[in-house]
Amino acid sequence: MADTDTDVIVVGAGPTGLTLAAELRLGGARVTVVERLAEPTGQSRGLGFTARAMEAFDQRGLLPRFGMPEISPVGHFGGVRFDYTVLPGAHFGARGIPQSRTEAVLEGWATELGAVVHRGWEFTGLEAGDAAVEITVRTPEGPGRLRASYLVGADGGHSPVREAAGIAFPGTPAARVMYLADVVGRGLRPRPLGERLEHGMVMAAPLTDGVDRIIVCPDGAPPREDAAPVTFAEVADAWRRLTGEDIADAGTEWVSSFTDATRQAATYRAGRVLLAGD
Ligand SMILES: Cc1cc2nc3c(=O)[nH]c(=O)nc-3n(C[C@H](O)[C@H](O)[C@H](O)COP(=O)(O)OP(=O)(O)OC[C@H]3O[C@@H](n4cnc5c(N)ncnc54)[C@H](O)[C@@H]3O)c2cc1C
C-alpha cells in the first residue's frame, strides 16, 4: 500500500457516509470522515425509514438505539403509497424518527468502531493517482491535505467529489417546485401519506409536540428563479391555495423547498474515487 494517512476517506457525514464508515471499520479498514458542517444541523429531511433499512439496522444490532419506533406496514415514496403486507413475511417501516436522530445513532456507532469524524472540514479538491488519492480540505485551522487509498463521495446530491472527479451527472432539470415547513402550534390534521387535492398534493405529519411537518406540492408550480431562501409566506400561500387553510401567522422551525430534478451519476467509480448515496 502507498504511504497514506488512512485507508478510506469518506466525504460527508450524512446517513450514507456514516453507515459506510462503520461498515468499513467492521471490515478492518481505517476510515476518516470529513464533514463540512461543524455541528449536526438538527434539521431532518427524513422522518423514518423503510423496511429494508429496519432489517439492516437490526442485522447490526442498532434498533434498540432508536428506542421504540412507531412501526408501520405501509409507507410512501414521494407521496406514492406502498404496502409491505403484499410481501411474504413480516416487513415494517419505522415512522416518527427524525433523520437527525438516525444520523446521531450512526455517528455514535461509527465512532465507537473507530472511525475518525472531522466536523467543520470541507472537501475542496482531489488528486487521484494510481496508488493513492489526495484531497484538500478547508478546516477551522486552515487548509489541509489528506491521503488515502480510496476516496468516497457520500456528499449528497450536489456532490463536490463527483464534480472534482469529473463524473457526469445526466438527467432532467427541475420542472416544478415543492415546499416543506415545520409549522409550530397549529395542530394540523394529519395527512401522513399525502392527500391529493384539486390543485396538487399535501402532506402533514406531527413531528414533536406542537410541531407539524407539512409538504406542499402545487400542480404546475415552476421552479423558483430566485436564489434567495424560500420564505414561509410562499409556503403558507401554496398551502392556502391547495387546502383553503390559512397558516400564514404560524411559527416555523424550518422552511425549505425542493424540486423534481432527476439526475444520476454516469458511473459510481472512477479509479480510486467512488460515489455513494444521494
Ligand atoms: C423532503 C424530503 C423528505 C425525505 N424523507 C425521507 C424519509 O422519510 N426517509 C428516508 O429514508 N429518506 C428521506 N429523504 C431522503 C434522505 O433525506 C436522503 O436520501 C439522505 O439524506 C441521503 O443521505 P446521504 O448521506 O447520501 O446524503 P446527505 O444526507 O445529503 O449528506 C451529505 C453530507 O455531505 C456533506 N457535504 C457536502 N459537501 C461537502 C464537502 N464539500 N465537504 C464535506 N462535507 C460535505 C453535507 O454537509 C452532508 O452532511 C427525504 C428527502 C427529502 C428532500
The ligand as an ORCA input file, in Angstrom:
! r2SCAN-3c Opt
* xyz 0 1
  C     -38.331     16.417      1.827
  C     -37.543     15.138      1.956
  C     -38.035     14.114      2.749
  C     -37.331     12.916      2.890
  N     -37.849     11.924      3.666
  C     -37.177     10.768      3.837
  C     -37.648      9.749      4.705
  O     -38.693      9.894      5.351
  N     -36.924      8.609      4.835
  C     -35.744      8.452      4.147
  O     -35.103      7.390      4.293
  N     -35.260      9.410      3.324
  C     -35.943     10.555      3.169
  N     -35.442     11.530      2.329
  C     -34.180     11.282      1.620
  C     -32.979     11.412      2.564
  O     -33.028     12.659      3.240
  C     -31.703     11.316      1.715
  O     -31.797     10.171      0.881
  C     -30.454     11.205      2.593
  O     -30.223     12.383      3.343
  C     -29.235     10.951      1.713
  O     -28.148     10.719      2.548
  P     -26.656     10.939      2.057
  O     -25.804     10.566      3.215
  O     -26.461     10.230      0.747
  O     -26.548     12.499      1.733
  P     -26.823     13.771      2.636
  O     -27.773     13.471      3.733
  O     -27.173     14.867      1.685
  O     -25.415     14.059      3.329
  C     -24.338     14.588      2.612
  C     -23.389     15.235      3.601
  O     -22.226     15.671      2.882
  C     -21.829     16.903      3.431
  N     -21.027     17.610      2.435
  C     -21.444     18.138      1.248
  N     -20.428     18.733      0.632
  C     -19.340     18.580      1.414
  C     -17.973     18.989      1.301
  N     -17.517     19.707      0.250
  N     -17.114     18.654      2.302
  C     -17.552     17.943      3.386
  N     -18.839     17.553      3.541
  C     -19.716     17.861      2.572
  C     -23.136     17.619      3.764
  O     -22.943     18.643      4.726
  C     -23.965     16.452      4.309
  O     -23.825     16.314      5.709
  C     -36.114     12.737      2.188
  C     -35.600     13.783      1.393
  C     -36.301     14.967      1.274
  C     -35.726     16.081      0.419
*
